Amino acid sequence: MRMYLRLVSALIQGVEPSDKEKKKNRIFYYVMACIAVFGIMLPMAFFVGVILYSMTNALSAFNTQENAIELFLHLIAAFSFVFGLNVIFSVFYFSGDIENLLPLPLRPYQIIGAKFTAALISESVMEFIVIIAAFSGYIIGSGVPFYSWAIAVIGMLTMPILPLIYCGILCMLVMFFTRFVRNKDTVNKITGIFTFALILGIVYLISRSGFDTEKLIETMSRSGSGVLGVMNVIFPTIPLLVGSMSAGQLWMFPVYIGVNLAAIALFMLIAQVIYFPGVVGISQGGASGKRNSGAVSKLRQHRPSVTYFKKEFRILMRTPAYFTNCVMINLIWPVFLYLVVVMQGKTNFLESFIYGIHSGDEKTVLLFLLGVSAASVLVTAVNCIASSALTREGKHFAFIKYIPLSYITQINIKAAISIIISGTGMLIYVTAACIWLKTGIKFTVFSCLLSLLSVTFATYFGIYMDSVNPKLIWDDELNALRGNYNIFFNMAVAIVLEGLICAGAYCLFKFTSLGAIMIILILFALIMILTAVSYLLCNYKATKNIEKMTI
């Protein structure tokens, strides 16, 4: 047990920023952590809690209130499995510590147990918050016994275990029985395609079935309904956990713990048998030397700035971990937006909005433009192209200090990559929305300009945030993103700033005599000012941060 705890601690520290990195800007970390807690975590937890409280109350009339929390936890478990595959593959087989751990007198189940625990803790922090918020809404709305709070806390910590065990078993079986998956780039590509295809498949099935909010409530009101019945078989711990909260069913809780322990024991047994054979012969990199030398040969024919641009662009496109988490994510969020439109059903809550746009209603027009600006900032922050621009250099960070390009030129090129990828996607989506709403050419052009300006602001601000204290010590591209607090902090600050701007603009419209046109112009000017400030921060502060930076 002592060795296990030491190994878990070492693995977690390998993902987290080092003490040296934290000491550089301790105050910065404290401030950003507070913004993240109050800007993202607490609002998200409150939102989830309110949704579960409302769903529980709606199903109480049918005496099936537990179906609300069960469905939500099944969704969390499904997402944990889908998005955990790439993480588990990386942690189990392609992390840089493999070559150091294998020669040690450690058994396979000890290595896998420690790696699994470290991945569970590192990857499930936000999930823990969402789960406890969901339980809070359910407990308050259903009136279950008081001891349910203790069960909820234990459930928060243990519920993600089974989905990640499924990921671990699947990964070990794939690596044991196949020989073509010997390279982390191949694995990242396969898991990325699988994730995207699965999301598209779910959305397609929902859209074809005409599934809406009314059908959702109707389905959930039936005890043992088809969807929940199937999910309860796949994740049997969830109905046991939820059932143990009901009066007179506390006996389910020991069963819940027992099923988890049995799953862990089976997982360790499989690891003991097939982990070492599966880990032999894996490789870290992807590109062949011949292809790289040819690429370098071609790059030398261009100016340094063009060469640097191509280098940045190719790294994002050719590195599967970056492509999946930074580029492909721009294709996913419109799918969920489409899902919202599909699920509106008979309520058709977008009908009044569309009518307001067509009739030129000032409030509706203002809300649309505020949404365009907010979505542009959020998408740019979430794809983390800008907020990981310096972190992606890693151990090659010294390269940017010796090439014949000034720091601000390199920052501008990194910003251009982010603006092109994020901005192109947003322009397509905004233009499509304007065409669908039949807003006219002038309004479409103005919306696109506002979107592009918001993307530019979020890009330069993200690069500045990453320059404060980038995570340069990482052994895997996925860890460069997972262990980079600057990505999360940048997202939190961007959401808070954009939230204040949008809330302020709406309050001006609601409580003053200013018209929507004037407020929209003020919004545009404010985004321009923020863009200029972000650029100046990069020009004066980020360049100095890079100059002082060492690895």
C-alpha positions as CSV (number, residue, x, y, z in Angstrom):
1,M,0.0,0.0,0.0
2,R,2.8,2.4,0.8
3,M,4.5,1.8,-2.6
4,Y,1.1,2.2,-4.3
5,L,0.5,5.6,-2.6
6,R,4.0,6.8,-3.5
7,L,3.6,5.8,-7.1
8,V,0.2,7.5,-7.3
9,S,1.6,10.7,-5.8
10,A,4.6,10.6,-8.3
11,L,2.3,10.1,-11.3
12,I,0.0,12.9,-10.3
13,Q,2.9,15.2,-9.8
14,G,4.1,14.3,-13.2
15,V,0.9,15.7,-14.7
16,E,0.5,18.7,-12.4
17,P,2.7,21.8,-12.8
18,S,6.0,21.5,-10.9
19,D,6.6,23.4,-7.6
20,K,9.1,25.5,-9.5
21,E,6.4,26.5,-12.0
22,K,3.9,27.3,-9.2
23,K,6.4,29.3,-7.2
24,K,7.0,31.6,-10.1
25,N,3.6,33.2,-9.9
26,R,2.0,31.9,-6.7
27,I,-0.3,35.0,-6.5
28,F,-1.3,34.5,-10.1
29,Y,-2.4,31.0,-9.4
30,Y,-4.4,32.0,-6.3
31,V,-6.2,34.7,-8.2
32,M,-6.9,32.6,-11.2
33,A,-8.1,29.7,-9.0
34,C,-10.6,32.0,-7.4
35,I,-11.9,33.3,-10.7
36,A,-12.2,29.7,-11.9
37,V,-14.1,28.6,-8.9
38,F,-16.6,31.5,-8.9
39,G,-16.6,32.0,-12.7
40,I,-17.0,28.3,-13.9
41,M,-17.3,25.7,-11.1
42,L,-20.0,27.3,-8.9
43,P,-22.2,28.6,-11.7
44,M,-22.0,25.2,-13.5
45,A,-22.8,23.3,-10.3
46,F,-25.7,25.6,-9.5
47,F,-27.1,25.2,-13.1
48,V,-26.8,21.4,-12.9
49,G,-28.4,21.3,-9.5
50,V,-31.4,23.4,-10.6
51,I,-31.9,21.2,-13.7
52,L,-31.9,18.0,-11.5
53,Y,-34.2,19.7,-9.0
54,S,-36.7,20.6,-11.7
55,M,-36.6,17.2,-13.3
56,T,-37.0,15.5,-10.0
57,N,-40.1,17.6,-9.1
58,A,-41.6,16.9,-12.6
59,L,-41.2,13.2,-12.2
60,S,-42.4,13.1,-8.5
61,A,-46.0,13.1,-9.8
62,F,-45.3,9.7,-11.5
63,N,-43.4,8.4,-8.4
64,T,-40.3,7.9,-10.7
65,Q,-38.2,10.8,-9.5
66,E,-35.1,8.6,-9.2
67,N,-35.1,8.3,-13.0
68,A,-33.9,11.9,-13.4
69,I,-30.7,11.4,-11.4
70,E,-30.2,7.9,-13.0
71,L,-30.4,9.3,-16.5
72,F,-28.0,12.1,-15.7
73,L,-25.5,9.8,-14.1
74,H,-25.7,7.5,-17.1
75,L,-24.9,10.4,-19.4
76,I,-21.9,11.3,-17.2
77,A,-20.7,7.7,-17.2
78,A,-21.1,7.4,-21.0
79,F,-19.1,10.6,-21.6
80,S,-16.5,9.4,-19.1
81,F,-16.1,6.3,-21.2
82,V,-16.0,8.0,-24.5
83,F,-13.5,10.8,-23.6
84,G,-11.6,8.5,-21.2
85,L,-10.4,6.1,-23.9
86,N,-7.8,8.5,-25.2
87,V,-6.6,9.4,-21.7
88,I,-6.3,5.8,-20.5
89,F,-4.5,4.7,-23.7
90,S,-2.0,7.6,-23.1
91,V,-1.5,7.0,-19.4
92,F,-1.3,3.2,-19.6
93,Y,0.9,2.8,-22.7
94,F,2.3,6.0,-24.1
95,S,3.4,8.1,-21.1
96,G,7.1,8.9,-20.7
97,D,7.3,7.1,-17.4
98,I,6.8,3.6,-18.9
99,E,10.5,3.1,-19.6
100,N,11.3,4.0,-16.0
101,L,8.6,1.9,-14.4
102,L,9.0,-1.4,-16.3
103,P,12.6,-2.2,-15.0
104,L,11.4,-1.7,-11.4
105,P,10.4,-4.7,-9.2
106,L,6.7,-3.8,-9.7
107,R,4.0,-6.2,-10.7
108,P,1.7,-5.2,-13.6
109,Y,-1.4,-4.8,-11.3
110,Q,0.6,-2.4,-9.1
111,I,1.6,-0.2,-12.1
112,I,-1.9,-0.3,-13.6
113,G,-3.5,0.3,-10.2
114,A,-1.4,3.4,-9.6
115,K,-1.8,4.7,-13.1
116,F,-5.6,4.2,-13.0
117,T,-5.9,6.0,-9.6
118,A,-3.8,8.9,-10.8
119,A,-5.9,9.2,-14.0
120,L,-9.1,9.0,-12.0
121,I,-8.1,11.8,-9.7
122,S,-6.6,14.0,-12.4
123,E,-9.4,13.6,-14.9
124,S,-12.5,13.6,-12.6
125,V,-12.2,16.8,-10.6
126,M,-14.8,18.7,-12.7
127,E,-16.8,15.5,-12.9
128,F,-16.9,15.2,-9.1
129,I,-18.3,18.8,-8.9
130,V,-21.0,18.0,-11.5
131,I,-22.0,14.7,-9.8
132,I,-22.3,16.2,-6.3
133,A,-24.3,19.2,-7.7
134,A,-26.7,16.7,-9.4
135,F,-27.1,14.7,-6.2
136,S,-27.8,17.9,-4.3
137,G,-30.6,18.8,-6.7
138,Y,-32.0,15.3,-6.5
139,I,-31.9,15.1,-2.7
140,I,-33.5,18.4,-2.2
141,G,-36.2,17.7,-4.8
142,S,-37.1,14.2,-3.7
143,G,-37.0,14.4,0.0
144,V,-34.9,11.3,0.6
145,P,-33.5,10.5,4.0
146,F,-30.8,12.7,5.5
147,Y,-28.1,10.0,5.3
148,S,-28.3,10.3,1.5
149,W,-25.9,13.2,1.7
150,A,-23.2,10.8,3.0
151,I,-24.0,8.3,0.3
152,A,-23.9,11.2,-2.3
153,V,-20.3,12.2,-1.2
154,I,-19.1,8.6,-1.5
155,G,-20.9,8.2,-4.8
156,M,-19.3,11.3,-6.1
157,L,-15.8,9.8,-5.5
158,T,-16.6,6.3,-6.7
159,M,-19.2,6.6,-9.5
160,P,-16.5,7.3,-12.3
161,I,-14.6,4.1,-11.4
162,L,-16.7,1.7,-13.5
163,P,-16.6,3.7,-16.8
164,L,-12.8,4.1,-16.5
165,I,-12.5,0.4,-15.7
166,Y,-14.3,-0.3,-19.0
167,C,-11.8,2.0,-20.8
168,G,-8.9,0.3,-19.1
169,I,-10.0,-3.3,-20.0
170,L,-10.8,-2.3,-23.6
171,C,-7.4,-0.6,-24.0
172,M,-5.5,-3.6,-22.5
173,L,-7.4,-6.1,-24.7
174,V,-6.8,-4.0,-27.9
175,M,-3.0,-3.7,-27.1
176,F,-2.8,-7.4,-26.3
177,F,-4.6,-8.8,-29.2
178,T,-3.5,-6.4,-32.0
179,R,-0.2,-5.5,-33.4
180,F,-1.0,-2.5,-35.6
181,V,-1.8,-0.3,-32.7
182,R,1.8,0.2,-31.5
183,N,2.0,3.9,-31.9
184,K,0.4,6.7,-29.9
185,D,-0.4,8.7,-33.0
186,T,-2.4,5.8,-34.4
187,V,-4.2,5.4,-31.1
188,N,-5.1,9.1,-30.9
189,K,-6.4,9.0,-34.5
190,I,-8.6,6.0,-33.9
191,T,-10.0,7.2,-30.6
192,G,-10.6,10.7,-32.1
193,I,-12.5,9.3,-35.1
194,F,-14.4,6.9,-32.8
195,T,-15.5,9.8,-30.5
196,F,-16.6,12.1,-33.2
197,A,-18.4,9.3,-35.1
198,L,-20.2,8.2,-31.9
199,I,-21.4,11.8,-31.2
200,L,-22.6,12.2,-34.7
201,G,-24.4,8.8,-34.5
202,I,-26.2,9.8,-31.3
203,V,-27.3,13.1,-32.7
204,Y,-28.5,11.4,-35.9
205,L,-30.6,8.9,-34.0
206,I,-32.1,11.6,-31.8
207,S,-33.0,13.8,-34.8
208,R,-34.5,10.8,-36.7
209,S,-36.6,9.7,-33.8
210,G,-38.0,13.2,-33.3
211,F,-36.9,13.1,-29.6
212,D,-37.9,16.2,-27.7
213,T,-38.2,17.5,-24.2
214,E,-41.8,16.3,-23.9
215,K,-40.9,12.7,-25.0
216,L,-38.0,12.8,-22.6
217,I,-40.3,13.5,-19.7
218,E,-42.8,10.9,-20.9
219,T,-40.1,8.3,-21.3
220,M,-38.6,9.0,-17.9
221,S,-42.0,8.8,-16.2
222,R,-42.2,5.1,-17.0
223,S,-40.3,3.0,-14.4
224,G,-37.8,0.6,-16.1
225,S,-38.1,2.4,-19.5
226,G,-36.1,1.0,-22.4
227,V,-33.3,3.5,-22.4
228,L,-32.7,3.4,-18.7
229,G,-33.2,-0.4,-18.6
230,V,-30.3,-0.8,-21.1
231,M,-28.1,1.7,-19.4
232,N,-28.7,0.1,-16.0
233,V,-27.3,-3.2,-17.4
234,I,-24.2,-1.4,-18.8
235,F,-23.6,0.6,-15.7
236,P,-25.2,-1.5,-12.9
237,T,-23.6,0.5,-10.1
238,I,-25.7,3.6,-10.8
239,P,-29.2,2.1,-10.0
240,L,-27.7,0.6,-6.9
241,L,-26.2,3.9,-5.8
242,V,-29.4,5.8,-6.5
243,G,-31.6,3.1,-4.9
244,S,-29.6,3.1,-1.7
245,M,-30.7,6.7,-1.1
246,S,-34.4,5.8,-0.9
247,A,-36.0,5.0,2.4
248,G,-35.8,1.3,3.4
249,Q,-33.2,0.5,0.6
250,L,-30.0,1.2,2.4
251,W,-29.0,-2.4,1.9
252,M,-28.2,-1.5,-1.8
253,F,-25.2,0.6,-0.7
254,P,-23.0,-2.4,0.4
255,V,-24.0,-4.1,-2.8
256,Y,-22.9,-1.0,-4.7
257,I,-19.5,-1.0,-2.9
258,G,-19.2,-4.8,-3.6
259,V,-19.8,-4.5,-7.3
260,N,-17.2,-1.7,-7.5
261,L,-14.7,-3.9,-5.6
262,A,-15.4,-6.9,-7.8
263,A,-14.9,-4.7,-11.0
264,I,-11.6,-3.5,-9.6
265,A,-10.5,-7.0,-8.7
266,L,-11.3,-8.2,-12.2
267,F,-9.5,-5.2,-13.7
268,M,-6.4,-5.9,-11.7
269,L,-6.5,-9.6,-12.6
270,I,-6.7,-8.8,-16.3
271,A,-3.9,-6.3,-15.9
272,Q,-1.7,-8.9,-14.2
273,V,-2.1,-11.2,-17.2
274,I,-2.0,-9.1,-20.3
275,Y,-0.5,-5.7,-19.5
276,F,3.2,-6.5,-19.9
277,P,2.8,-8.4,-23.2
278,G,0.7,-5.5,-24.5
279,V,3.2,-2.8,-23.5
280,V,6.1,-4.4,-25.3
281,G,7.0,-2.8,-28.7
282,I,5.1,0.4,-28.4
283,S,6.5,3.6,-29.8
284,Q,6.1,7.3,-28.9
285,G,6.6,9.2,-32.1
286,G,4.9,9.1,-35.5
287,A,6.7,10.7,-38.4
288,S,9.5,9.0,-40.2
289,G,12.8,10.7,-40.6
290,K,12.6,10.6,-44.3
291,R,9.3,12.5,-44.4
292,N,10.6,15.1,-41.9
293,S,13.8,15.7,-43.8
294,G,11.8,16.3,-46.9
295,A,9.6,18.7,-45.1
296,V,12.6,20.6,-43.7
297,S,14.0,20.8,-47.2
298,K,10.9,22.4,-48.5
299,L,10.6,24.8,-45.5
300,R,14.1,26.2,-46.2
301,Q,12.9,27.7,-49.4
302,H,10.6,30.2,-47.6
303,R,11.1,33.3,-45.5
304,P,11.4,32.7,-41.7
305,S,7.9,34.0,-40.9
306,V,6.3,31.8,-43.6
307,T,8.4,28.8,-42.4
308,Y,7.3,29.5,-38.8
309,F,3.7,29.7,-39.8
310,K,3.9,26.4,-41.6
311,K,5.6,24.8,-38.6
312,E,2.9,25.9,-36.2
313,F,0.1,24.9,-38.6
314,R,1.5,21.5,-39.3
315,I,2.1,20.7,-35.6
316,L,-1.5,21.3,-34.9
317,M,-2.8,19.4,-37.9
318,R,-0.3,16.4,-37.8
319,T,-0.3,15.8,-34.0
320,P,-3.4,13.8,-33.3
321,A,-3.7,15.0,-29.6
322,Y,-3.6,18.6,-30.7
323,F,-5.8,18.0,-33.8
324,T,-8.5,16.3,-31.7
325,N,-8.5,18.7,-28.7
326,C,-7.7,22.0,-30.5
327,V,-9.0,21.7,-34.0
328,M,-11.7,19.0,-34.2
329,I,-13.5,20.4,-31.1
330,N,-14.6,23.3,-33.3
331,L,-16.7,20.8,-35.2
332,I,-18.4,19.3,-32.2
333,W,-20.2,22.2,-30.5
334,P,-22.5,23.1,-33.5
335,V,-23.6,19.4,-33.3
336,F,-24.9,20.0,-29.7
337,L,-26.5,23.3,-30.8
338,Y,-28.3,21.4,-33.5
339,L,-29.4,18.9,-30.8
340,V,-30.9,21.8,-28.8
341,V,-32.9,22.8,-31.9
342,V,-34.1,19.3,-32.5
343,M,-35.2,18.7,-28.9
344,Q,-37.3,21.8,-28.6
345,G,-40.3,19.8,-29.8
346,K,-43.8,21.3,-29.7
347,T,-42.6,24.1,-27.4
348,N,-40.7,25.6,-30.3
349,F,-39.1,28.1,-28.1
350,L,-37.0,29.4,-31.0
351,E,-40.0,30.5,-33.0
352,S,-40.5,33.8,-31.0
353,F,-36.7,34.5,-31.4
354,I,-36.8,34.0,-35.2
355,Y,-39.9,36.2,-35.4
356,G,-38.1,38.9,-33.4
357,I,-35.1,38.8,-35.8
358,H,-37.4,39.0,-38.9
359,S,-39.4,41.9,-37.4
360,G,-36.3,43.8,-36.3
361,D,-37.1,43.7,-32.6
362,E,-34.3,45.5,-30.9
363,K,-34.1,43.2,-27.9
364,T,-33.8,40.1,-30.1
365,V,-31.2,41.6,-32.3
366,L,-29.1,42.7,-29.3
367,L,-29.4,39.2,-27.8
368,F,-28.3,37.6,-31.1
369,L,-25.2,39.8,-31.3
370,L,-24.3,39.3,-27.7
371,G,-24.6,35.5,-28.3
372,V,-22.3,35.8,-31.4
373,S,-19.7,37.6,-29.3
374,A,-20.0,35.3,-26.3
375,A,-19.8,32.1,-28.5
376,S,-16.8,33.5,-30.4
377,V,-14.9,34.1,-27.2
378,L,-15.9,30.8,-25.6
379,V,-15.0,28.7,-28.7
380,T,-11.6,30.3,-28.9
381,A,-11.0,29.8,-25.2
382,V,-12.2,26.2,-25.2
383,N,-10.2,25.0,-28.2
384,C,-7.0,26.2,-26.3
385,I,-5.0,26.9,-29.5
386,A,-4.0,30.2,-28.1
387,S,-3.8,29.4,-24.4
388,S,-1.4,26.5,-25.1
389,A,0.7,28.3,-27.8
390,L,3.8,28.4,-25.7
391,T,3.2,25.3,-23.7
392,R,3.2,23.2,-27.0
393,E,6.9,24.1,-27.4
394,G,7.7,22.0,-24.4
395,K,11.4,21.0,-24.2
396,H,12.0,22.7,-27.5
397,F,11.2,26.1,-26.0
398,A,14.8,27.3,-26.4
399,F,14.1,27.1,-30.2
400,I,12.0,30.3,-30.1
401,K,14.8,32.2,-28.5
402,Y,17.4,31.6,-31.2
403,I,15.5,31.7,-34.5
404,P,15.7,34.9,-36.6
405,L,12.2,36.2,-35.6
406,S,11.3,38.6,-32.8
407,Y,9.2,37.4,-30.0
408,I,6.2,39.6,-31.0
409,T,6.5,38.2,-34.6
410,Q,6.3,34.7,-33.3
411,I,3.3,35.6,-31.0
412,N,1.6,37.2,-34.0
413,I,2.1,34.1,-36.1
414,K,0.8,31.9,-33.3
415,A,-2.2,34.2,-32.9
416,A,-2.8,34.1,-36.7
417,I,-3.1,30.3,-36.5
418,S,-5.7,30.5,-33.7
419,I,-7.6,33.3,-35.5
420,I,-7.7,31.4,-38.8
421,I,-8.9,28.1,-37.2
422,S,-11.3,29.6,-34.7
423,G,-12.3,32.5,-36.8
424,T,-13.0,30.5,-39.9
425,G,-15.3,28.1,-38.0
426,M,-17.1,31.0,-36.3
427,L,-17.6,32.9,-39.6
428,I,-19.1,29.8,-41.2
429,Y,-21.5,29.2,-38.4
430,V,-22.5,32.9,-38.0
431,T,-23.0,33.3,-41.7
432,A,-25.1,30.1,-41.8
433,A,-27.2,31.4,-38.8
434,C,-27.7,34.7,-40.5
435,I,-28.8,33.1,-43.8
436,W,-31.2,30.8,-41.9
437,L,-32.6,33.8,-40.1
438,K,-32.7,35.9,-43.3
439,T,-31.0,38.9,-41.6
440,G,-29.7,40.6,-44.7
441,I,-26.2,41.3,-46.0
442,K,-25.3,44.3,-43.8
443,F,-26.3,42.6,-40.6
444,T,-24.5,39.4,-41.6
445,V,-21.3,41.4,-42.3
446,F,-21.5,43.2,-39.0
447,S,-22.1,40.0,-37.1
448,C,-19.1,38.4,-38.8
449,L,-16.9,41.4,-37.9
450,L,-18.0,41.3,-34.3
451,S,-17.3,37.5,-34.2
452,L,-13.8,37.9,-35.8
453,L,-13.0,40.8,-33.4
454,S,-14.1,38.7,-30.4
455,V,-11.9,35.8,-31.6
456,T,-8.9,38.1,-31.9
457,F,-9.4,39.4,-28.4
458,A,-9.7,35.9,-26.9
459,T,-6.7,34.7,-28.9
460,Y,-4.2,37.4,-27.8
461,F,-5.5,37.2,-24.2
462,G,-5.0,33.4,-24.3
463,I,-1.4,33.7,-25.5
464,Y,-0.7,36.3,-22.8
465,M,-2.2,34.0,-20.1
466,D,0.0,31.1,-21.3
467,S,3.1,33.3,-21.3
468,V,2.7,34.0,-17.6
469,N,3.6,30.5,-16.6
470,P,3.5,27.9,-19.4
471,K,3.8,24.2,-18.7
472,L,7.0,23.3,-20.5
473,I,7.8,20.1,-18.8
474,W,5.6,17.3,-20.3
475,D,6.3,13.9,-21.8
476,D,3.2,13.6,-23.9
477,E,1.2,16.0,-26.0
478,L,-2.0,15.1,-24.2
479,N,-0.4,15.9,-20.9
480,A,0.6,19.3,-22.3
481,L,-3.1,20.1,-22.5
482,R,-4.3,18.1,-19.5
483,G,-1.8,19.5,-17.0
484,N,-1.9,23.1,-18.2
485,Y,-3.8,25.2,-15.7
486,N,-3.5,28.2,-18.0
487,I,-6.0,26.7,-20.3
488,F,-8.6,26.4,-17.6
489,F,-7.7,29.8,-16.1
490,N,-7.9,31.5,-19.5
491,M,-11.3,29.9,-20.0
492,A,-12.5,31.1,-16.7
493,V,-11.3,34.7,-17.2
494,A,-12.7,34.8,-20.7
495,I,-16.1,33.6,-19.5
496,V,-16.2,36.1,-16.7
497,L,-15.1,39.0,-18.8
498,E,-17.6,38.1,-21.6
499,G,-20.3,37.5,-19.1
500,L,-19.8,40.9,-17.5
501,I,-19.8,42.6,-21.0
502,C,-23.0,40.8,-22.1
503,A,-24.7,41.4,-18.8
504,G,-23.7,45.0,-18.8
505,A,-24.9,45.6,-22.3
506,Y,-28.3,43.9,-21.6
507,C,-28.7,46.0,-18.4
508,L,-28.0,49.2,-20.3
509,F,-30.7,48.2,-22.7
510,K,-33.1,47.2,-20.0
511,F,-32.7,50.0,-17.5
512,T,-31.6,53.0,-19.6
513,S,-33.0,54.9,-22.5
514,L,-30.2,53.9,-24.8
515,G,-31.4,52.2,-28.0
516,A,-30.1,48.8,-29.2
517,I,-28.0,50.3,-32.0
518,M,-26.1,52.6,-29.6
519,I,-25.5,49.6,-27.2
520,I,-24.3,47.5,-30.1
521,L,-21.9,50.2,-31.1
522,I,-20.6,50.5,-27.5
523,L,-20.2,46.7,-27.5
524,F,-18.2,46.7,-30.7
525,A,-16.0,49.5,-29.4
526,L,-15.5,47.7,-26.1
527,I,-14.4,44.5,-27.8
528,M,-12.0,46.6,-29.9
529,I,-10.5,48.2,-26.8
530,L,-10.1,44.7,-25.2
531,T,-8.4,43.4,-28.3
532,A,-6.0,46.3,-28.3
533,V,-5.2,45.8,-24.6
534,S,-4.7,42.1,-25.2
535,Y,-2.3,42.8,-28.0
536,L,-0.4,45.4,-25.9
537,L,-0.1,42.8,-23.1
538,C,1.4,40.4,-25.6
539,N,3.7,43.0,-27.0
540,Y,5.1,44.3,-23.8
541,K,4.4,41.7,-21.1
542,A,4.4,38.4,-22.9
543,T,7.6,39.2,-24.7
544,K,9.3,39.9,-21.4
545,N,7.9,36.8,-19.9
546,I,9.4,34.8,-22.8
547,E,12.7,36.5,-22.4
548,K,12.9,35.6,-18.7
549,M,11.7,32.1,-19.3
550,T,13.9,29.0,-18.9
551,I,13.3,25.3,-18.9
